[in-house]
Amino acid sequence: MGEFFGSIYCWFEEFFGLDLANYLWGESSPQQTTNMFIGIGLTMLLVSFAIVVVYYYVFNHPKLNNWWGWLIFFGSNTVINFIIGWQWVLKDYYAGKMVKIDKTTGKLVDLPISSSDILAFGVSNMILAMLAFFTFSYLIKWRSTNCSRAPF
């Protein structure tokens, strides 16, 4: 599962940086040795799926059966998943977990990860959430009584 999510998130590795990618894989820091892509990826999928279900089966109102109604929920999904991806990693950044052992001195030094790299990871999570929302919409919209024709 970690390989699956890690490979998908690493489509954006050039965007958020190799150092952050290695940290999220659990390879570069003695403070963090687990694959963080699993938790972030599963959360992104669950949030996206929940918002799709809420749109098509909970709200399910005829006035929302158009492109702008769908776009409201699509936008909500992207904002929520941006914040989740950004804050999940930023928490470790502020906790001082993004360190490595210097080979020459044997002491802990900070990884070359900046807050802009973490922000870029949040944007990457947002883009993947957009793809997930779009995919889930097409998979489950047909059973909706009022919104089955949204967005197209």
MILOTOR-179712 format. One line per 8 residues: number of its first residue (from 1); for each residue x, y, z of N, C-alpha, C. Coordinates in nm, 2 decimals, padded with zeros to 4 digits, always signed. Each point is the difference from the previous one (the first is absolute). Layout:
<recs>
NUM = X Y Z X Y Z X Y Z  ... .
</recs>
This chain:
<recs>
1 = +00.08 -00.12 +00.00 -00.08 +00.12 +00.00 +00.09 +00.13 +00.00  +00.10 -00.01 +00.08 +00.09 +00.12 +00.00 +00.07 +00.02 -00.13  +00.04 -00.11 -00.07 +00.06 +00.02 -00.13 -00.10 +00.06 -00.10  -00.12 -00.03 +00.01 -00.11 +00.05 -00.09 -00.01 +00.15 +00.02  -00.02 +00.04 +00.12 -00.02 +00.15 +00.03 +00.13 +00.07 -00.02  +00.11 -00.06 +00.04 +00.13 +00.07 -00.02 +00.03 +00.03 -00.15  -00.03 -00.10 -00.08 +00.03 +00.02 -00.14 -00.09 +00.10 -00.07  -00.13 +00.01 +00.05 -00.09 +00.10 -00.05 +00.04 +00.14 +00.05 .
9 = +00.04 +00.02 +00.12 +00.04 +00.13 +00.05 +00.13 +00.04 -00.06  +00.08 -00.10 -00.04 +00.13 +00.04 -00.05 -00.01 +00.04 -00.15  -00.12 +00.00 -00.06 -00.02 +00.07 -00.13 +00.04 +00.15 +00.02  -00.02 +00.05 +00.12 +00.02 +00.14 +00.03 +00.13 +00.03 +00.07  +00.09 -00.10 +00.00 +00.13 +00.01 +00.08 +00.08 +00.12 -00.04  +00.00 +00.03 -00.13 +00.07 +00.12 -00.05 -00.06 +00.13 +00.06  -00.13 -00.01 +00.03 -00.07 +00.12 +00.05 +00.03 +00.03 +00.15  -00.01 -00.11 +00.08 +00.02 +00.02 +00.15 +00.14 -00.04 +00.05 .
17 = +00.08 -00.06 -00.09 +00.14 -00.02 +00.04 +00.03 -00.15 +00.04  +00.12 -00.04 -00.04 +00.05 -00.13 +00.03 +00.02 -00.03 +00.15  +00.05 +00.11 +00.07 +00.03 -00.02 +00.14 -00.13 -00.02 +00.08  -00.11 +00.07 -00.04 -00.13 -00.03 +00.07 -00.05 -00.13 -00.04  +00.01 -00.04 -00.13 -00.05 -00.13 -00.04 +00.07 -00.11 +00.08  +00.14 +00.01 +00.01 +00.07 -00.10 +00.08 -00.04 -00.01 +00.15  -00.03 +00.12 +00.05 -00.05 +00.01 +00.14 -00.14 -00.07 +00.01  -00.09 +00.02 -00.09 -00.13 -00.06 +00.00 +00.01 -00.15 -00.02 .
25 = +00.10 -00.04 -00.08 +00.02 -00.15 -00.02 +00.05 -00.06 +00.13  +00.05 +00.08 +00.09 +00.05 -00.06 +00.13 +00.15 -00.04 -00.01  +00.07 +00.06 -00.10 +00.14 -00.05 -00.03 +00.11 +00.09 +00.05  -00.03 +00.13 +00.03 +00.11 +00.09 +00.02 +00.01 +00.05 +00.15  -00.09 -00.03 +00.08 +00.00 +00.05 +00.14 -00.01 -00.11 +00.10  +00.08 +00.01 +00.10 -00.01 -00.10 +00.11 -00.13 +00.02 +00.09  -00.05 +00.13 -00.01 -00.12 +00.03 +00.07 -00.13 -00.05 -00.06  +00.01 -00.03 -00.13 -00.12 -00.04 -00.07 +00.04 -00.12 -00.09 .
33 = -00.04 -00.12 +00.03 +00.04 -00.11 -00.08 -00.12 -00.07 -00.07  -00.12 +00.05 +00.01 -00.11 -00.07 -00.07 -00.04 +00.08 -00.12  -00.06 -00.07 -00.09 -00.05 +00.06 -00.13 -00.12 +00.09 +00.03  +00.02 +00.13 -00.01 -00.11 +00.09 +00.03 -00.10 +00.01 -00.12  +00.04 -00.04 -00.11 -00.09 +00.00 -00.12 -00.13 -00.08 +00.02  +00.01 -00.10 +00.08 -00.12 -00.09 +00.02 -00.11 +00.08 +00.07  +00.04 +00.06 +00.12 -00.10 +00.07 +00.07 -00.06 +00.12 -00.07  +00.09 +00.08 -00.07 -00.04 +00.12 -00.07 -00.09 -00.04 -00.12 .
41 = +00.04 -00.11 -00.07 -00.07 -00.04 -00.12 -00.14 -00.06 +00.04  +00.00 -00.08 +00.10 -00.13 -00.06 +00.04 -00.10 +00.11 +00.05  +00.06 +00.10 +00.07 -00.09 +00.11 +00.05 -00.05 +00.08 -00.12  +00.08 +00.02 -00.09 -00.04 +00.08 -00.12 -00.11 -00.08 -00.07  +00.01 -00.13 -00.02 -00.10 -00.08 -00.07 -00.13 +00.00 +00.08  +00.01 -00.02 +00.13 -00.12 -00.01 +00.09 -00.07 +00.14 +00.00  +00.07 +00.10 +00.01 -00.07 +00.14 +00.00 -00.06 +00.02 -00.13  +00.07 -00.03 -00.11 -00.06 +00.02 -00.13 -00.13 -00.08 -00.02 .
49 = +00.01 -00.13 +00.04 -00.12 -00.08 -00.02 -00.11 +00.04 +00.09  +00.03 +00.05 +00.12 -00.11 +00.04 +00.09 -00.07 +00.13 -00.06  +00.08 +00.09 -00.05 -00.06 +00.12 -00.06 -00.09 -00.03 -00.12  +00.05 -00.10 -00.08 -00.08 -00.04 -00.12 -00.13 -00.06 +00.05  +00.01 -00.09 +00.10 -00.13 -00.06 +00.05 -00.09 +00.10 +00.06  +00.05 +00.10 +00.07 -00.08 +00.11 +00.05 -00.07 +00.07 -00.11  +00.07 +00.03 -00.11 -00.06 +00.08 -00.11 -00.11 -00.08 -00.07  +00.03 -00.13 -00.03 -00.09 -00.07 -00.09 -00.11 -00.07 +00.08 .
57 = +00.02 -00.03 +00.13 -00.10 -00.08 +00.07 -00.06 +00.07 +00.13  +00.07 +00.10 +00.06 -00.05 +00.06 +00.12 -00.07 +00.13 -00.04  +00.07 +00.09 -00.07 -00.06 +00.13 -00.05 -00.10 -00.03 -00.11  +00.05 -00.06 -00.11 -00.08 -00.06 -00.10 -00.12 +00.09 -00.04  +00.02 +00.13 -00.01 -00.11 +00.09 -00.03 +00.00 +00.04 -00.15  -00.12 +00.01 -00.06 -00.01 +00.04 -00.14 +00.07 +00.13 -00.03  +00.00 +00.09 +00.09 +00.07 +00.13 -00.03 +00.15 -00.01 -00.01  +00.06 -00.11 +00.05 +00.14 -00.02 -00.01 +00.04 -00.09 -00.12 .
65 = -00.10 -00.04 -00.08 +00.02 -00.09 -00.11 +00.05 +00.08 -00.12  +00.11 +00.07 +00.01 +00.06 +00.07 -00.10 +00.15 +00.01 +00.02  +00.07 +00.07 -00.09 +00.15 +00.00 +00.02 +00.04 +00.08 +00.12  -00.07 +00.11 +00.03 +00.05 +00.09 +00.11 -00.03 -00.07 +00.14  -00.11 -00.08 +00.00 -00.02 -00.08 +00.13 +00.10 -00.10 +00.02  +00.04 -00.07 -00.10 +00.11 -00.10 +00.01 +00.13 +00.07 +00.03  +00.02 +00.12 -00.06 +00.13 +00.08 +00.02 +00.01 +00.05 +00.14  -00.10 +00.02 +00.07 +00.00 +00.04 +00.14 +00.06 -00.11 +00.09 .
73 = -00.04 -00.12 -00.02 +00.05 -00.12 +00.07 +00.14 -00.03 -00.05  +00.02 +00.01 -00.12 +00.14 -00.03 -00.06 +00.10 +00.10 +00.06  -00.04 +00.13 +00.01 +00.09 +00.10 +00.06 +00.02 -00.03 +00.15  -00.11 -00.04 +00.07 +00.02 -00.03 +00.14 +00.09 -00.11 +00.02  -00.01 -00.10 -00.08 +00.09 -00.12 +00.01 +00.15 +00.04 -00.02  +00.02 +00.09 -00.10 +00.14 +00.04 -00.03 +00.06 +00.08 +00.12  -00.08 +00.09 +00.05 +00.05 +00.08 +00.11 +00.03 -00.09 +00.13  -00.10 -00.08 +00.03 +00.02 -00.09 +00.12 +00.13 -00.09 -00.02 .
81 = +00.01 -00.06 -00.12 +00.12 -00.09 -00.02 +00.13 +00.08 -00.01  +00.00 +00.12 -00.05 +00.12 +00.09 +00.01 +00.04 +00.02 +00.14  -00.09 +00.04 +00.09 +00.03 +00.02 +00.14 +00.05 -00.12 +00.07  -00.07 -00.12 -00.03 +00.05 -00.12 +00.06 +00.14 -00.04 -00.04  +00.03 +00.01 -00.13 +00.14 -00.04 -00.04 +00.10 +00.10 +00.05  -00.03 +00.13 +00.00 +00.09 +00.10 +00.04 +00.02 -00.01 +00.15  -00.10 -00.01 +00.08 +00.01 +00.00 +00.15 +00.06 -00.13 +00.05  -00.03 -00.11 -00.07 +00.05 -00.13 +00.05 +00.15 +00.00 +00.00 .
89 = +00.06 +00.06 -00.11 +00.15 +00.00 -00.01 +00.05 +00.12 +00.08  -00.07 +00.11 +00.01 +00.05 +00.12 +00.07 +00.01 -00.03 +00.15  -00.08 -00.09 +00.05 +00.00 -00.04 +00.14 +00.14 -00.06 +00.03  +00.05 -00.09 -00.08 +00.13 -00.06 +00.02 +00.11 +00.11 -00.01  -00.02 +00.09 -00.10 +00.10 +00.11 -00.02 +00.02 +00.08 +00.13  -00.11 +00.04 +00.06 +00.00 +00.08 +00.12 +00.05 -00.08 +00.12  -00.03 -00.13 +00.00 +00.04 -00.09 +00.11 +00.15 -00.03 +00.00  +00.07 +00.04 -00.11 +00.14 -00.03 -00.01 +00.04 -00.14 -00.04 .
97 = -00.09 -00.07 -00.06 +00.02 -00.14 -00.04 +00.08 -00.01 -00.13  +00.01 +00.11 -00.08 +00.06 -00.01 -00.13 +00.15 +00.02 +00.02  +00.07 -00.10 +00.05 +00.14 +00.01 +00.02 +00.07 -00.13 -00.06  +00.13 +00.01 -00.01 +00.08 -00.12 -00.04 +00.13 +00.00 +00.08  +00.07 -00.11 +00.00 +00.12 -00.01 +00.07 +00.11 +00.04 -00.10  +00.08 +00.10 +00.04 +00.11 +00.04 -00.08 +00.11 -00.10 +00.00  +00.05 -00.05 -00.11 +00.10 -00.10 -00.01 +00.13 +00.03 +00.05  +00.04 +00.13 +00.00 +00.13 +00.04 +00.04 +00.00 +00.03 +00.15 .
105 = -00.10 +00.06 +00.06 +00.00 +00.03 +00.14 -00.08 -00.10 +00.08  -00.10 -00.07 -00.06 -00.08 -00.10 +00.07 -00.11 +00.07 +00.08  -00.02 +00.13 -00.02 -00.11 +00.08 +00.07 -00.12 +00.01 -00.09  -00.11 +00.03 +00.06 -00.12 +00.03 -00.08 +00.00 +00.14 -00.06  -00.03 +00.01 -00.13 -00.01 +00.12 -00.07 -00.13 +00.01 -00.07  -00.05 +00.12 -00.03 -00.13 +00.01 -00.07 +00.01 -00.04 -00.14  -00.10 -00.07 -00.05 -00.01 -00.03 -00.14 -00.03 +00.13 -00.08  +00.05 +00.01 -00.12 -00.02 +00.12 -00.08 -00.14 +00.01 -00.06 .
113 = -00.10 +00.00 +00.09 -00.14 +00.01 -00.04 -00.05 +00.14 +00.05  -00.07 +00.07 -00.09 -00.05 +00.13 +00.04 -00.15 +00.00 +00.01  -00.05 +00.10 +00.06 -00.15 +00.01 +00.01 -00.07 +00.01 -00.14  +00.07 +00.05 -00.10 -00.05 +00.01 -00.13 -00.01 -00.14 -00.06  +00.09 -00.09 +00.03 -00.01 -00.14 -00.04 -00.12 -00.07 +00.06  -00.03 +00.03 +00.12 -00.11 -00.06 +00.07 -00.13 +00.06 -00.06  +00.00 +00.13 -00.03 -00.12 +00.06 -00.07 -00.02 -00.06 -00.13  +00.11 -00.03 -00.07 -00.02 -00.07 -00.14 -00.05 -00.14 +00.02 .
121 = +00.03 -00.07 +00.11 -00.05 -00.13 +00.02 -00.15 +00.01 +00.03  -00.05 +00.10 +00.07 -00.14 +00.02 +00.02 -00.07 +00.02 -00.14  +00.06 +00.08 -00.09 -00.05 +00.02 -00.13 -00.01 -00.14 -00.08  +00.11 -00.08 +00.02 +00.00 -00.13 -00.07 -00.12 -00.09 +00.06  -00.02 +00.01 +00.13 -00.11 -00.08 +00.06 -00.13 +00.05 -00.06  -00.01 +00.13 -00.02 -00.12 +00.06 -00.05 -00.03 -00.04 -00.14  +00.10 -00.01 -00.09 -00.01 -00.04 -00.13 -00.05 -00.15 -00.01  +00.06 -00.08 +00.09 -00.04 -00.14 +00.00 -00.14 -00.02 +00.05 .
129 = -00.04 +00.09 +00.09 -00.14 +00.00 +00.05 -00.10 +00.04 -00.11  +00.04 +00.09 -00.08 -00.08 +00.03 -00.12 -00.02 -00.12 -00.09  +00.10 -00.07 -00.03 -00.01 -00.12 -00.08 -00.09 -00.10 +00.07  +00.02 -00.02 +00.13 -00.08 -00.10 +00.07 -00.15 +00.04 +00.00  -00.03 +00.13 +00.03 -00.14 +00.05 +00.00 -00.06 -00.02 -00.14  +00.07 +00.03 -00.10 -00.05 -00.02 -00.14 -00.03 -00.14 -00.03  +00.09 -00.09 +00.04 -00.02 -00.14 -00.02 -00.12 -00.06 +00.08  +00.00 +00.03 +00.13 -00.11 -00.04 +00.08 -00.13 +00.05 -00.05 .
137 = -00.01 +00.12 -00.05 -00.12 +00.06 -00.05 -00.06 -00.09 -00.11  +00.09 -00.04 -00.09 -00.04 -00.08 -00.12 -00.04 -00.14 +00.04  +00.06 -00.05 +00.11 -00.03 -00.13 +00.04 -00.13 -00.02 +00.07  -00.04 +00.10 +00.08 -00.13 -00.01 +00.08 -00.11 +00.09 -00.03  +00.02 +00.09 -00.09 -00.11 +00.10 -00.03 -00.13 -00.06 -00.06  +00.01 -00.11 -00.07 -00.11 -00.06 -00.07 -00.12 -00.04 +00.09  +00.03 -00.02 +00.13 -00.11 -00.05 +00.09 -00.07 +00.12 +00.07  +00.05 +00.12 -00.02 -00.05 +00.12 +00.06 -00.14 +00.03 -00.06 .
145 = -00.10 +00.03 +00.08 -00.13 +00.03 -00.06 -00.01 +00.14 -00.06  +00.07 +00.10 +00.06 -00.01 +00.13 -00.06 +00.12 +00.06 -00.06  +00.12 -00.05 +00.03 +00.12 +00.06 -00.05 +00.08 -00.10 -00.09  -00.07 -00.09 -00.06 +00.08 -00.10 -00.08 +00.05 +00.06 -00.13  -00.04 +00.12 -00.04 +00.05 +00.06 -00.12 +00.11 +00.10 +00.02  +00.03 +00.03 +00.13 +00.11 +00.09 +00.03 +00.13 -00.07 +00.01  +00.11 +00.05 -00.05 +00.02 +00.13 -00.06 -00.04 +00.01 -00.15  -00.01 -00.12 -00.06 -00.03 +00.00 -00.15 -00.12 -00.08 -00.03 .
</recs>
